[in-house]
């Protein structure tokens, strides 16, 4: 030997393939991390109305408490405690839409039928209906 250190590592195809996969994985991780940072920065800087989001959406994001609404029952799942309503705008909370909600407690759905017109109380923080009253029975 001439005094040089020669590591006992074979840089054959298996090691080269492993190094190539590791390099690709490092690139994917770096791109994902950069995308997340840019996304967070942009979401703080962009005004939502410029993206086409309605004032109702901005209001919904900021709402807490219990709100009152009126809607038509579209579907009822008494076992799981879910209710689908086609409701009018809920002042101070969200715009008119058809949406499925949890009902807590589920027994509030007893006797409800598709087509019933109901008044309801919804907890904005949990997106759960916490009060329900039939205004008009389905015909």
C-alpha positions in Angstrom: 0.0 0.0 0.0 1.1 3.5 -0.6 -0.4 5.0 2.6 -3.8 6.1 1.1 -6.9 5.1 3.0 -9.3 3.1 0.7 -12.7 2.4 2.3 -14.0 -1.0 1.8 -17.3 0.0 0.1 -18.5 -1.2 -3.1 -20.2 1.5 -5.2 -22.0 -1.1 -7.4 -25.5 -1.0 -8.7 -27.3 -1.7 -5.3 -25.6 1.2 -3.5 -26.0 3.5 -6.5 -29.7 2.7 -6.7 -30.2 3.3 -3.0 -28.4 6.7 -3.2 -30.5 7.7 -6.2 -33.7 6.8 -4.2 -32.5 8.7 -1.2 -31.8 11.8 -3.4 -35.2 11.6 -5.0 -36.8 11.3 -1.5 -34.9 14.3 -0.3 -36.1 16.4 -3.2 -39.7 15.4 -2.6 -39.4 16.3 1.1 -37.8 19.7 0.3 -40.5 20.6 -2.3 -43.3 19.6 0.1 -41.8 21.6 2.9 -41.3 24.7 0.7 -44.9 24.3 -0.7 -46.3 24.3 2.9 -44.3 27.4 3.8 -45.4 29.3 0.7 -49.0 28.2 1.2 -49.1 29.5 4.8 -47.5 32.8 3.8 -49.9 33.3 0.9 -53.0 32.4 3.0 -52.1 35.2 5.4 -51.5 37.8 2.7 -54.4 37.1 0.2 -57.8 38.7 0.9 -60.4 35.9 0.7 -62.9 38.0 -1.2 -60.4 38.4 -4.0 -60.4 34.6 -4.4 -64.2 34.6 -4.9 -65.1 33.5 -1.3 -68.2 35.1 -0.2 -68.7 37.4 2.8 -70.8 34.6 4.3 -67.7 32.2 4.3 -65.6 34.8 6.1 -68.4 35.3 8.6 -68.7 31.5 9.1 -65.0 31.2 9.8 -65.2 33.8 12.6 -68.5 32.7 14.2 -68.9 31.0 17.5 -71.9 30.4 19.7 -75.4 29.1 18.9 -77.3 30.3 15.9 -80.9 29.9 14.7 -82.0 28.7 11.3 -85.0 27.4 9.3 -84.9 24.6 6.8 -86.4 21.6 5.1 -85.4 18.1 6.1 -83.8 16.2 3.2 -82.6 13.1 5.0 -82.5 11.7 8.5 -80.2 9.1 10.0 -81.5 8.4 13.5 -79.0 5.7 14.3 -75.9 7.9 13.6 -77.6 11.2 14.6 -77.2 13.0 11.3 -79.7 15.3 9.6 -79.5 16.8 6.1 -81.2 20.2 5.8 -81.8 22.5 2.9 -81.7 25.7 5.0 -82.0 29.4 4.5 -79.2 31.8 5.4 -78.4 31.6 9.1 -77.8 35.2 10.1 -74.4 35.8 11.5 -73.2 32.3 10.7 -73.6 30.9 7.1 -75.3 31.3 3.8 -78.2 29.2 2.5 -77.3 25.7 1.5 -78.1 22.0 1.7 -75.8 20.4 4.3 -75.6 17.4 6.6 -75.2 18.1 10.3 -74.7 16.0 13.5 -77.6 16.2 15.9 -76.7 16.2 19.6 -78.4 14.5 21.2 -79.5 12.1 18.4 -83.0 11.7 20.0 -83.9 15.1 18.6 -84.4 13.4 15.2 -87.3 11.2 16.6 -90.4 11.7 14.5 -88.7 13.8 11.8 -89.6 13.0 8.2 -88.2 14.1 4.9 -90.0 17.2 3.9 -90.7 18.5 7.4 -90.0 22.3 7.8 -88.0 22.8 11.0 -86.5 25.6 13.1 -83.1 24.6 14.6 -80.3 25.8 16.8 -76.8 25.1 15.7 -73.6 25.3 17.7 -71.2 27.0 15.4 -68.1 25.6 17.1 -69.2 22.0 16.7 -71.4 22.3 13.6 -73.9 20.4 15.5 -77.7 20.9 15.8 -78.5 21.2 19.5 -82.1 22.2 19.3 -84.9 21.3 16.8 -88.6 22.1 16.4 -91.0 21.0 13.6 -92.7 24.0 12.1 -94.7 22.2 9.4 -95.1 18.5 8.9 -94.3 17.0 5.4 -97.4 16.5 3.3 
